[in-house]
């Protein structure tokens, strides 16, 4: 009798889990309050910063603490901006991003977990740039709240990390003494819950 009861409990639990649908929440990217930025060291002495003017980002999660979040980013490589027209054209050329051949930079996360630091996550995903895909790790610091005007839930993330341009075949003829191999990623993203 005990065996039959135990089997019935297990089957009921399996049936419940099979029919329980966890709803994924999607978040709308607020382009007016976001920036996909980067920085490099020039001649080993000064920092040059820039960003991509055109980016689309999606964020989905079924947990309020974002621990199962999936982030997908698509950047228009030709929208690169460093506040210097000549440099921007050079970065778009075959010497660096080769935007005619590789028009987009993409990132899709496969790991989004809390760290011991408050409101901080370690995010890992595949970055595709210049036709090369490699996993990269980033740090994301989150803040949440409610927009007083729309009354919608909002979330903001400050994302930082480092990648090597040589890993993606970018600027191979430019020595790291001129432009650092390490590129600092510095992004801000704001979202509102749908």
URPE-V531939 format. One line per field, one symbol per residue. ss: DSSP state (H for helix, E for strand, C for the rest). psi: psi as a letter, one per 20 degrees, with the letter a starting at -180 (. if undefined). A space follows every 50 residues. Layout:
ss->???
psi->???
//
This chain:
ss->CHHHHHHHHHHHHHHHHHHCCCCCEEEEECHHHCEEEEEEEECCCEEEEE EECCEEEEEEECCCCCCCCEEEEEEEHHHEECCCHHHHHHHHCCCCCCCC CCCEEEEEEEEEEECCCCCEEEEEEEEEECCEEEEEEEEEEEEEEECCCC CCEEEEEEEEEEEEHHHHCCCCCCCCCCECCEEEEEEEEEEEEC
psi->hhgggggggghggggghhiopopppqqppnhilqpnrrqrppkjhqppqa rphoqppqpqqipijjikqppppppohijppjkogggghghirihehmhh hniqpqppqjpnqqahqpkpqppqrppppkjppqpqpqpppqqrappigi jqqqpqpopqapqphhhjkpkhioqiigpqhppppnqppqqpp.
//
